[in-house]
Amino acid sequence: MDPKTAIKKTRSRKALNAANLEALGAERLTAILLAVANEQPATKRRLRMELAAEVGADDLAVELQKHVDATASARGKVNWRKLKALGQDLDLLKSMIVERLGETQPMLAVRLLLQFLRLERGVLARVRDTKGEIGEVFSGALADLPPVAAKVKELGLDFADSMFETLADVPVGAMGEIARTLAPALDAAAVAKLRALIGTEMAPRRRVNTGWRDALQALLDAQGDVQAYAATYSPSEAVLPPVGAKIARRFLKAGEIDAAEQALEKSNPHVGPAAASAKVSNSGQQAWEIVRIDLLEAKGDVAGAQGARWTMFERDLSTDVLRAYLRRLSGFDDVVATDRAIDHAKRFRPFTRALGFLVAWPTLAEAAGLVLTRAAEIDGLAIDTVEPAVRALEGRYPLAATLLLRAMIRDVARFSQAGHYPRARQWLTEAASLAVQIGDFHGHGDHTEFEARLR
């Protein structure tokens, strides 16, 4: 046998993988695991939870509850050296609630997950979470709540109090999310009680707490109480286009067309108080216009709605608006309209918006043509749009991708964007690798010339 082959076989038997560990045998592995657990409290907790899960969901719930209670009662500051271990411990607790308990007892899992979310403020008060690692664990728990809650058939009246306590303890940004997630599972009595509790909490406050309002609005949506939803906004808020759009959308859903129209008239970004304000964002105006289009359709003005969609597309190059416009065309009209939209996008300014639309639609040949014909307009610092365009074009259109890479490299260097220097070096390497695929640079200079100019 070749000595090298023998060495390879020996090494493969020492590799840390499932097959080699299984070869040690259950008895040997158990001894090793117990020894590790005695030295590492986190491992011991994991083993206890896993054993409890094997016994049954109720036993697992007891172990998880103990751990939640212990974390809630802890008061000491956490040294930065122990921050990683704390994050791992919290993540393990969350995972056991969601994955193990959530499989068989989703109701218990929801209750424990709410208790887990209530830990966030207390835990963050004990640590310096400069990188946001602990915060990410709680954000993950909030994201895990919907799939677990979806398995719960109904949450009764007794759940209202515990849910209210949770809302009072979690960060403001999580309150509405929790309420929207759980509202569909609450029965009518629980929704009514929770609504009353929140109303009592909000009544003495002079300033609106946005967290409580978000939670209340989720309940009002569940009840279909549009009038009460509209009343959660002050008169000065109701004239804002995004707020007026939210209110009008709910009136439309309830079939109250006149009320929806009134809400939009109050918040019209083109006339009245909203037009006088310089604070109307593009997204807020777009939200208002989309609801107005829905209102036109609800009133039977299909032509007016289509005209508004096209005008909106011409201004914003919104793919969603264009798709909504095309869906309502028949025969080959949608093909003609698509060609007209692409032609409009190719002339659109600024260049970055046009490029983003053509890549997202997608029509990559037109996007590549746009880059070649309007290369001087490329904004290399619009990295969020330009870099994805490079990824989309580099396979079939290497010259277009190269020009985009060069623009990013050039502008990062020109404007001394030091934070992007490592990425610029990577882009330069990518441009060099693409150069071998390009037979004709169409007057833009080869890679050697570009590097010389860059230096």
C-alpha positions in Angstrom: 0.0 0.0 0.0 1.2 3.5 -0.8 2.2 5.2 2.5 0.4 8.4 1.4 -2.9 6.4 1.0 -2.4 4.9 4.5 -2.0 8.4 6.0 -5.1 9.6 4.3 -7.1 6.7 5.7 -5.8 7.3 9.2 -6.7 11.0 8.9 -10.2 10.3 7.6 -10.9 8.2 10.7 -9.9 11.1 12.9 -12.1 13.6 11.1 -14.9 15.1 13.2 -18.0 13.8 11.4 -21.1 11.8 12.1 -19.7 8.5 10.8 -16.6 8.6 13.0 -18.5 9.7 16.1 -21.0 6.9 15.6 -18.1 4.5 15.5 -17.2 5.4 19.0 -20.3 3.8 20.3 -23.2 5.1 22.4 -21.5 4.3 25.8 -18.3 6.1 24.9 -20.1 9.1 23.5 -22.3 9.3 26.6 -19.3 9.5 28.9 -17.7 12.2 26.8 -21.0 14.2 26.7 -21.4 14.0 30.4 -17.9 15.1 31.0 -18.4 18.1 28.7 -21.7 18.9 30.4 -20.1 19.0 33.8 -17.7 21.7 32.5 -20.2 23.7 30.4 -23.5 24.8 32.1 -25.0 25.6 28.7 -24.4 22.1 27.4 -26.0 20.7 30.6 -29.1 22.9 30.1 -29.4 21.7 26.5 -29.2 18.1 27.6 -31.8 18.6 30.3 -34.2 20.2 27.8 -33.7 17.5 25.2 -34.3 14.8 27.8 -37.5 16.6 29.0 -38.6 16.8 25.4 -38.3 13.1 25.1 -40.5 12.6 28.1 -43.2 14.9 26.8 -44.2 18.4 25.9 -45.4 19.2 29.4 -42.1 18.3 30.9 -40.3 20.4 28.3 -42.5 23.3 29.1 -41.6 23.1 32.8 -37.9 23.2 32.0 -38.3 26.1 29.6 -40.4 28.0 32.1 -37.7 27.5 34.7 -35.1 29.0 32.4 -37.3 31.9 31.4 -38.0 32.7 35.0 -34.3 32.5 35.9 -33.4 34.9 33.1 -36.1 37.3 34.1 -35.0 37.4 37.7 -31.3 37.9 36.9 -30.0 41.4 37.8 -26.2 41.4 37.5 -24.4 43.1 34.7 -23.0 40.7 32.0 -19.3 41.1 31.3 -18.4 41.4 27.6 -16.5 38.2 27.8 -19.8 36.4 28.6 -21.9 38.2 26.0 -21.5 35.5 23.4 -22.4 32.7 25.8 -25.5 34.7 26.9 -26.6 35.1 23.2 -26.1 31.4 22.6 -28.1 30.6 25.7 -31.0 32.8 24.7 -31.0 31.5 21.2 -31.1 27.9 22.5 -34.1 28.8 24.7 -35.9 30.4 21.8 -35.2 27.5 19.5 -36.4 24.9 22.0 -39.7 26.9 22.4 -40.2 27.3 18.7 -39.0 24.1 17.2 -39.5 21.5 19.9 -42.4 22.7 21.9 -44.1 24.5 19.0 -44.4 21.2 17.1 -46.7 19.5 19.6 -48.0 22.2 21.9 -48.3 25.5 19.9 -50.5 27.0 22.6 -47.8 26.6 25.3 -45.2 27.7 22.8 -47.0 30.9 22.1 -47.3 31.7 25.8 -43.7 31.0 26.5 -42.6 32.9 23.4 -44.4 35.9 24.7 -42.7 35.6 28.0 -39.4 35.3 26.2 -40.1 38.5 24.3 -40.8 40.3 27.6 -37.2 39.5 28.6 -35.7 41.9 26.1 -35.7 45.1 28.0 -34.3 43.5 31.2 -31.6 41.6 29.4 -30.5 44.6 27.3 -30.3 46.7 30.5 -27.6 44.2 31.8 -25.4 44.2 28.7 -23.6 46.4 26.3 -24.9 45.1 23.0 -22.9 47.3 20.7 -23.1 44.9 17.8 -26.8 44.1 18.3 -26.2 40.4 18.8 -28.6 40.1 21.7 -31.1 42.3 20.0 -31.0 40.0 17.0 -32.1 37.0 19.1 -35.2 38.8 20.2 -35.9 40.0 16.6 -35.7 36.4 15.6 -38.2 35.4 18.3 -40.6 38.1 17.0 -40.2 36.7 13.5 -40.7 33.1 14.8 -44.0 34.0 16.5 -46.3 34.0 13.3 -45.6 30.4 12.2 -46.1 29.1 15.8 -49.3 31.2 16.3 -50.7 30.0 12.9 -51.0 26.5 14.5 -53.2 27.8 17.3 -56.9 27.4 16.6 -58.3 29.9 19.1 -57.0 32.0 22.0 -59.8 32.6 24.6 -60.7 35.3 27.1 -58.0 34.2 29.6 -55.3 35.0 27.1 -56.2 38.7 26.9 -54.6 39.6 30.2 -51.3 37.8 29.5 -51.2 39.4 26.1 -51.8 42.9 27.5 -48.9 42.3 30.0 -46.7 41.3 27.2 -47.5 44.4 25.2 -46.7 46.6 28.2 -43.3 45.0 28.6 -42.0 44.7 25.0 -40.3 47.5 23.0 -42.7 49.9 21.3 -41.8 48.6 17.8 -42.8 45.1 18.7 -46.3 45.9 20.1 -48.2 46.2 16.8 -46.4 43.2 15.3 -47.4 41.0 18.2 -51.0 42.2 18.1 -51.3 41.7 14.3 -49.9 38.2 14.6 -52.2 37.1 17.4 -55.4 39.0 16.6 -56.6 36.4 14.0 -56.4 33.7 16.7 -58.2 35.7 19.4 -61.9 34.9 19.9 -64.4 37.8 19.9 -64.5 38.1 23.7 -60.7 38.2 24.0 -60.5 40.9 21.3 -63.1 43.0 23.1 -61.4 42.7 26.5 -57.9 43.4 25.1 -59.3 46.4 23.2 -60.8 47.7 26.4 -57.6 47.2 28.4 -55.6 49.1 25.7 -58.2 51.9 25.6 -58.0 52.3 29.4 -54.2 52.4 29.1 -54.2 55.1 26.4 -57.0 57.3 27.8 -55.0 59.3 30.3 -52.0 59.8 28.0 -51.6 63.3 26.5 -49.3 62.1 23.8 -50.1 59.2 21.6 -48.0 56.1 22.3 -47.5 54.7 18.8 -46.9 51.2 20.2 -50.3 51.0 21.9 -52.0 52.6 18.9 -50.5 50.0 16.5 -51.7 47.2 18.8 -55.2 48.8 19.1 -55.4 49.2 15.3 -54.6 45.5 14.8 -57.6 44.7 17.0 -59.9 47.2 15.3 -58.9 45.6 11.9 -59.8 42.2 13.4 -63.2 43.5 14.4 -63.7 45.4 11.2 -64.4 48.7 13.1 -63.3 51.2 10.5 -64.8 54.2 12.2 -62.9 53.4 15.4 -59.7 52.9 13.3 -60.0 56.3 11.7 -60.6 57.8 15.2 -57.2 56.6 16.3 -55.6 59.4 14.3 -55.9 63.1 15.2 -57.3 65.6 12.7 -53.8 66.9 12.0 -52.7 63.3 11.2 -55.7 62.5 9.0 -54.6 65.1 6.5 -51.3 63.3 5.9 -51.4 61.3 2.6 -50.1 58.0 4.0 -52.5 58.2 6.9 -55.4 59.2 4.7 -54.5 56.2 2.4 -54.6 53.8 5.4 -58.0 55.0 6.5 -59.5 55.1 2.9 -58.2 51.6 2.2 -60.2 50.2 5.1 -63.3 52.1 4.2 -63.0 50.7 0.6 -62.7 47.2 2.0 -65.8 47.8 4.1 -67.7 49.0 1.0 -68.0 52.5 2.3 -67.0 54.3 -0.9 -68.1 57.8 0.1 -66.2 57.7 3.4 -63.1 56.5 1.5 -63.4 59.4 -0.9 -63.7 61.9 1.9 -60.6 60.4 3.6 -58.6 60.8 0.4 -59.9 64.4 -0.2 -58.7 65.4 3.3 -55.2 64.0 2.6 -54.8 65.0 -1.0 -51.0 65.6 -1.5 -51.8 67.9 -4.4 -54.3 70.3 -2.7 -55.1 71.5 0.8 -53.0 71.1 4.0 -51.0 68.1 2.7 -49.9 70.0 -0.4 -48.7 72.9 1.7 -46.4 70.6 3.7 -42.9 69.9 2.4 -42.8 66.7 4.5 -44.8 64.5 2.1 -42.5 61.6 1.1 -42.6 60.0 -2.3 -43.7 56.7 -0.7 -46.5 58.5 1.2 -47.7 60.1 -2.0 -47.5 56.8 -3.9 -49.5 55.1 -1.2 -52.2 57.7 -1.5 -52.3 57.5 -5.3 -52.6 53.7 -5.3 -55.6 53.9 -3.0 -57.1 56.6 -5.2 -56.8 54.3 -8.2 -58.6 51.6 -6.2 -61.3 54.1 -5.4 -61.7 55.0 -9.1 -62.2 51.3 -9.9 -64.6 50.8 -7.1 -66.7 53.7 -8.6 -66.6 52.0 -12.0 -64.1 54.5 -13.6 -61.8 51.8 -15.1 -60.4 54.2 -17.8 -59.6 56.8 -15.2 -57.9 54.2 -13.0 -55.8 52.9 -15.9 -54.9 56.5 -16.9 -53.7 57.2 -13.3 -51.7 54.0 -13.3 -49.9 54.9 -16.5 -49.2 58.5 -15.3 -47.8 57.1 -12.0 -45.6 54.6 -13.9 -44.2 57.3 -16.2 -43.2 59.4 -13.2 -41.9 56.6 -10.9 -41.0 53.6 -13.1 -42.8 51.4 -10.5 -42.8 47.7 -11.6 -45.8 47.0 -9.4 -47.9 49.8 -10.9 -46.9 48.7 -14.5 -47.9 45.1 -13.7 -51.3 46.2 -12.3 -51.8 48.3 -15.5 -50.9 45.4 -17.8 -53.1 42.9 -16.0 -56.2 44.9 -17.0 -55.3 44.9 -20.7 -56.7 42.4 -23.2 -55.4 40.7 -26.3 -52.0 42.0 -27.5 -52.5 45.4 -25.9 -50.3 44.3 -23.0 -47.4 43.5 -25.4 -47.7 47.0 -27.0 -47.9 48.7 -23.6 -44.9 46.7 -22.4 -42.8 47.9 -25.3 -44.0 51.5 -24.7 -43.0 51.2 -21.0 -39.5 49.9 -21.8 -39.0 52.7 -24.4 -40.0 55.2 -21.8 -37.6 53.7 -19.2 -34.7 53.8 -21.6 -35.2 57.6 -21.9 -35.9 58.1 -18.2 -33.8 60.2 -15.9 -32.1 59.7 -13.5 -30.1 56.9 -15.0 -30.1 54.9 -11.8 -33.9 54.6 -11.7 -34.0 53.5 -15.3 -31.3 50.9 -14.7 -33.1 49.6 -11.6 -36.3 49.2 -13.5 -34.9 47.4 -16.5 -33.0 44.9 -14.3 -36.0 44.3 -12.0 -38.5 43.9 -14.8 -36.3 42.1 -16.1 -35.2 43.0 -19.6 -31.4 42.5 -19.4 -30.7 43.2 -23.1 -32.3 46.6 -22.7 -30.5 47.2 -19.4 -27.1 46.4 -21.1 -27.9 48.7 -24.0 -28.8 51.5 -21.5 -25.4 51.1 -19.9 -23.5 51.2 -23.2 -25.4 54.2 -24.5 -25.5 56.2 -21.3 -22.3 55.1 -19.6 -21.4 58.7 -18.7 -24.5 59.0 -16.5 -23.7 56.0 -14.3 -23.7 57.0 -10.6 -21.1 54.7 -9.1 -22.1 55.5 -5.6 -25.6 54.2 -6.2 -24.2 50.8 -5.1 -27.5 49.3 -3.9 -28.7 49.5 -7.5 -25.5 49.2 -9.6 -24.0 46.2 -7.9 -27.2 44.0 -8.3 -27.2 45.1 -12.0 -23.6 43.8 -12.3 -24.6 40.4 -11.0 -27.5 40.3 -13.4 -25.5 41.3 -16.4 -22.1 39.8 -15.9 -23.0 36.4 -17.4 -24.3 37.5 -20.8 -23.2 41.1 -21.0 -19.7 41.4 -19.7 -18.9 44.8 -21.1 -22.0 46.4 -19.6 -21.1 44.7 -16.2 -17.5 46.0 -16.6 -18.6 49.6 -17.2 -20.8 49.4 -14.0 -17.9 48.0 -12.0 -15.6 50.7 -13.3 -18.1 53.4 -12.3 -18.3 52.2 -8.8 -14.5 51.9 -8.5 -14.0 55.3 -10.0 -16.5 57.1 -7.8 -15.4 55.4 -4.6 -11.8 56.5 -5.3 -12.8 60.0 -6.6 -15.0 60.8 -3.5 -12.7 59.1 -1.0 -15.3 56.6 0.2 -12.9 54.8 2.5 -15.6 52.4 3.9 -16.0 50.9 0.4 -12.3 50.5 -0.4 -12.2 46.7 0.3 -15.2 46.2 -2.0 -13.6 48.4 -4.7 -10.6 46.2 -4.7 -12.9 43.2 -5.1 -14.7 45.0 -8.0 -11.3 45.7 -9.7 -10.5 42.0 -9.5 -13.9 41.1 -11.0 -13.4 43.6 -13.8 -10.1 42.0 -14.6 -11.7 38.6 -14.8 -14.5 39.9 -17.1 -12.0 41.5 -19.4 -10.9 38.2 -21.0 -14.5 37.7 -22.2 -14.7 41.1 -24.0 -13.5 41.2 -27.6 -14.4 44.8 -28.3 -14.5 47.5 -25.6 -16.3 49.9 -28.0 -13.9 52.8 -27.3 -14.1 52.4 -23.5 -10.4 51.2 -23.2 -9.3 47.8 -22.0 -8.6 46.9 -18.4 -5.0 47.8 -18.5 -5.9 51.4 -19.7 -8.5 51.6 -17.0 -6.1 50.6 -14.2 -3.6 53.2 -15.6 -6.2 55.9 -15.4 -7.3 54.8 -12.0 -3.7 55.1 -10.6 
